[in-house]
Amino acid sequence: MQILMPQLGETVTEGTISKWHKAVGEPVAAGDPLFEIETDKTSMEVPAVVAGVLGEILVRAGDTVPVGTVVGVVAESASAPPGAAERAQRRARPANGAQGRAAAVAGESRNCVAGAPLGASVGASQPIDPFHGLRTPQRNFGKARLASGVKASPRARRLAAEAAVDLAQIRGTGPRGCIVAADIQRVRQRVHAQPAGAAEQVKALYAGTSYREVPLDSMRKTIARRLSDSTQQVPHFYLSGDLNVEAVLALRKQINATASVRVSVNDFLLKAFALALQRVPAANVAWAGDCLLQFERSDIGVAVAVPGGLVTPVVRSADTKGLLGLAREVGALASRARERKLQPAEYAGGAATVSNLGMYGVRSFQAIVNPPQATILAVGAAERRVIEASDGTLRAATLLTVCISADHRAVDGVVAAELFAALRQIVETRISDVL
């Protein structure tokens, strides 16, 4: 049986094998850890799903390969014939020449219109090697029918996953609007194309300068790709303002004096933002291409800096959690994120994200929306400033600057302004609501 590089999350397109737990020829029981993988989000052990003997290792520790790549083979016994994996892959390859291409196109259209089985082989005449089952694309590249009802062919889904292209943003040109491979290839050429020799051109600018070349890992590549897509495809707008956090600081001091869990200002703001999204449900949405997904609860991502990048684990139903429980959950998620131990379900989805750089003395900044989420709250540093009180006198207060970045396709300016006003009211006059 072939061992495949699994997909640990919708946006993950490749993984790095960091360690093999078994050597070639060693017996394997179902459930035994075979190898460890690292993606841009997490690190995880992959168990064996069948018992047998590890017959071949096709991807060495330290190598990075795309999702769905065959990394090894588990045979039923040590007597399994050598080279069986290569023979199985040769049988699975499409025929060469025009006849093979025509068969591939015909199969793609049939899967779109008639709903043929995802693992079906067009014109296959060779028997399948019983030691090596063939992968069905559904296991790695999503469902054939999108949330909007539009279908995508298996090949289109595979290409979209490999290029981190959001199928919801694609207008299909296949039968009945089906998204086909040609649609993905056009998007890849337009969005992801790199000028030939781009790295060499940049290096030429620094000829004679001393520098060290740092290879990009899968996390940095994914961050670069997704943020480039966001800034190019999402129409951002920004709302900034100051929050008076005197009440927050007083309540935090009171809680931390007796509670077993230390509560941060960021915990207060995360809970307050979740409640604000409940009060302005038009902002508690995600962009889904031809529709909006409006959520009943507020799932909030928390931006966590990790070595080499950024991860955003999601606090589910943050609006319903008590402040102490929320603080405890955020701390646990952040710890697992830094250790790359998050499960895919812990960082997928969410309606909004909170990103805080105040601890570095940053007064304010504008964050980039994380699609398909519609908003992100950027939190700066709290500082003492002189303000005018309602009676006209001057006094000192602790103010904190925040900025809401919004996707204008999903959230209009007035809606974002209402969200900011709801957040300010909770923080300044209704802070007890977060408890």
N, C-alpha and C positions, 0 to 999 in steps of 0.2 A: 504493500500500500504506500502511495506517495504521501510524504509529509509536506504540507504547504506552509508558506509564510502567511500567518493569519492577518486579518484586518481588525485592528483594535480601535475602532472608531470610524465615523463616516468620512472624516477628512484625512485619515492616515493612508498614505499611498505606498510606503516602504518601511522596512524595518531592518535593524542590525542584529545579527546573532552575536551575543556577547560571550556565550559559553555553551558547550555541549556537555550534558550530564552523562551521556552514554558514548561508548566507543564502538566502532564497527565490530560486529561479531558478538556483542554483549546481548544477553536476553533482555527483553522489554515486556513488562506487564502493563495491561491497560490501566491508565492513571499515573504511571511513572513519569516524572519530569524528564523530558527529552533534551530540551535546550532552553536557554533564556534569550529573550529578544528585548531590544530597546527601540522605541519609536520616538517621534518628536514629543510625545506626551507622557509615556510611561515605560516601565520595565516590568516584564512578566515572564513566568515560566510557562512553557507550552507542554502539556502532558500528552502521552501516547493515548490513542483512542482504540487501539487493538493490541493484542499480545503477539509476540513474535521475537525476532532478532533484528537488531539494527544492521541492515544489509549494506547501506551506502550513506555517506555524508557528501552531499553535492555542494554545499555552501559552508565554507569554513568560518570559524569564530572570528569576528572582526569585520566580516564582509556585510555590505548593505545591498539588499535586493528588493524589488517591488513586491507588493502584496500579491499572493497567488503563485509565487515562484516555488517550484519544487526544490526543497532544501535537503531532503534525504528520503530514504526508503526503508520501511519496516517490512521484512519478509516473514513468512510464517515459520520458517526454520532456517538454520544456517546453511542448508543445502540449496537455497534459492539460487537460480542461475545468475552469474555475474552479468552486468550490463543490461539487466532487464529494464531498468528505468529509462535508459537511452532508447531502447527499442519501443517502449510504450510511448515516449514523447514523439518518436518518428511516426508512429502510427496515428497519433493525434494531430499531426501537422496537416494543414489543408494541402490539396494537390497543387502542383506547380502549374504555371501558365494560365492562359485565358479561361480554360475549363474550370480550374480551381477557383479563380476569382469570381467567375459567374456563379458557381455553386455557393460561395460565401455570401454574395449579394442576395441571391435567391433565399438563402436560409435566413439572412437578416430581415428581409421583408416579410417572410412567412412568420417569423417570431413576433413581428410588430402587429400584423393584421390578424393572423389566425391564432396567435397565442400558443405557438408550438412549444414543447418542453424546452426549458433553458439548456439542459445538457444534451439535447438532441444533436446528432451529427448528420450533416447533409451528405447523402451519397456515401456513407461509410460502408465499406465492404469487409474490413478487417475485424476479426474478433478482438474484444478487449482482454488484455492480459489480466487474469484474475488476481494477480499480486498487486496490481496498480490501478485502483479505481480512478476514473477521470473526474476532475473538479467541475462542478456546475457553477456558473457565474453568480447565481443567486446567493451563494454563500458569502461572497466577498464584495459584490458590487451593487447591492441594493435590489429593490423590487422592480419588476417590469413596469408597473403602473405608478406614476408619481401621485402625490397628494392632490394635484390639480386634475387628475384623471388622464393626463397625457401619458402615452406609452413610450418607452425607450428600448431599443434593441439591445440584446446582450453585449454586442461589440461596442455599441455606443456607451453603455454603462461602464465597461472595462476601461475604455479610453478616457472617459470623464474622470474615473477614480484615479487613474495614473497621472492625469494632468491637473487634478484638484479643481475641476470645472463643475460649477453648480448646475445640475441639469434643470433646476427650476427656472434658470435664467435663459434657457435655450428655446428658440422657436424651431420646432421640428419641420423638416421638409419631406419626410417620408409619407407613406400612405396614411391618410386620416390624421395628419399632424404628428406622426410618430417621429421621435428623435433618432436619427441614424448616425452611423460613424462619420459620414461626411460633415454633418453639422458640428461635431466635436472637433474635427480636424480644422475646420475654418476658424473656430474660436481659438484653438491652440495657436494657430499661425498668427492671429491678430493680437492676442493678449500676451502669450507666453514666449513669442519669438525673441531670441537674443541675437544681436548682430554677430555675424561670423567673426571669430577672433576677438570678441569683446575683451576677454581677459588679457590677451596679448597687447591690445591697444592701450588698456589702462596701465599695464606694466611698463609700456614704452614711455609713458609720461614721467615715470620715476626712474628712468635709467640713470645709473650712477648714484642712486639713493639707497641707503642701507635699510632693508625691511625684511620681515619674516612673513612668509605666506602661511595663512591659517586656513586649513580646509574647512568647508562648511559641513556641519553634521545635518542629520535629517530634521532636527528641530529648527535650526536656523533657516534651512531651505524652505520649510513649510511656513514659518513666520514671514519670510520675505515674500513668498508667493501670495499668501492670504492677505497680507496688508497691502500689497500692490494691487490686488484685485479690489479690495475694499475702497482704496482711494480713487481708483479709476472707474469703478462701476457704481459706487454708492454716493448719491448727492448729499454730502454732509452739510449741516449747519450747526451753529454753536450758541449756547446761552450761558453766560457767566454771571455770577453774583456772589455776594458775601452772606454768610450765615453767622449769626451771633450764637456762639457755642458756650456761653456762660452757664446756661442751665444743664447742658450736656456734661461739662466738666464737674459741676457740683454733684450731679447724680452719679457720675462715674466714681468720684472720690468716695462717696458714701457707700456704693456697692463694693468697691475693691477693699474697703476697710474690713468687711466681714465675709465676703464670698470666697469660696475655694477656687474660683476661676477668675482670672484677671480679665477685665473687660476693657477693650481699647475704644478710642474715639471712632475708629473705622467700623467697629461692630455696631455702634449707635447709628452711624450713617447708613450702613447696609440695611439694618432693620427699618430705619426711617424711609429709605428709598423704596423698599419693598411695600411699605404701607402707602406711600405716595402713589405707587403704581396701582394699588387697589382703589384709591380715591379718584384716579384718572385712568379708567380702564382703556380708553382709546390709545394710551401710550404703552399699555401692557401687551404688546403685540410682537410678532415676528413677520418678516417679509417672505412670502412664499411664491413669488413670481407673478401669478395671476390672481392671488388672493392674499388676505392677511389672516394670520392665526392669532386670535384674541384669547388670552389665557385666563382661566379662573383664579389661579394662584400666582404668586410672584416667585419665580425661580431666578435667583440672582447669582451671576458669576463673580468670583473674586480673583482679581489679577494677582498672581504669585510669581515673583522673580525666582528663577531657578538657574543653576549654572548653564550658561549658553543660551538663555532665552526666557520665555514667559509661558505660564500655563494658567488657565482660568477654570478651576473646579467650580461646580455649581452647587449652591445651597438650595435644595428643593423646598418649596412652600415657605420661604423665609418670612413671609408676613404672618404665619401662624405660630412660629417658634418663639419661645421666651428668650429674653436677651442672654441669659446665662447659657442656655442650651445652644443658642446660635453661636456664641463666642467659643464654646467648647468644640462645636462642629467645624467652625472655620479653622481653628487651630489644628484639628486633626487632618482636615483636607490639605492645609498648607504644608504640614509635615510630610504627608504622603506624596504631595506634588514635588517637594524638593528631593525626595528619595526616588522619584519616578515610579511610584507604586500605585498610582491612581488606576482604577478600573475605567474602561471606556464610558460606562454609564455615569461616572462621577464628573465628567467634563463635557458631556454632550448636551446640546440644547440651551435652555435659559432664555429669558426675555430681555435681560439687561445685564450689565457688568459694572462693578465698582473698581476703579483703579486709583490707588493712593500713592503719591510721591511726596507727601508732606513731611515724612520722616527724614527726607534728604534736604529739607529747607526750601523746596520748590514752592513758590507762592501760588502759581496757577499754571495750568497747561491744558491743551486740547487733545483728548484721546481719540483714537480711531475706532469707529464702530466695528464690532466683531460680527459679521453676517452669519446667520440671518437675523440676529438680534437687531432691535431698532434703536436702542439707546445705550450710552455708556456714561457713567458719572465719574469725572476726574476730580480728585480731592487734593487740595494743596495744603500748605502748612498753616496752622493756627498761629496768630500773632496778636499782640496787644496793640490797639490803636485807639485814638481819641475820636469819640463820636458825640453827636449832639443828642441829648435826651429829649423826651417829649415836652419837658417844661422849659426847654431852651438852654439849659445848662450843659456844660461839657463834662464828659467823664470818660474813663478808660474802659474798654471792653475787649474781649477776646473774639476776634473775627476769623473766619475760615473761608477761603475762596473756593468755590466749586464751579465746574463747567459741565453742562449736559451737552454731549454730542448726539445728534439725532440723524436718522436716515429719513430724508424728506419724502421719500416714496411712501413711507409708512406712517410718519408722524409729522403733522403740520406745525407751523410755528406757534400758533395759539395753543395747541395741545401740549407742546413742550413747555410753553410758558406756564400753563396750568400745573404741569408736573413739578416745575421748579417752585411755584407758589405753594403747592401742597407740601413739598419737602421742607421749605422754609418754615411753614406754620408748625409742622411736627417738631422740628428741631428747636425752634425758639419759644413756642408757647404750649406745645402738647407733648413734651418729651416723655412724660410718664406713659404715653401710649406704647412706647417700645418695650416696656417691661413684660 
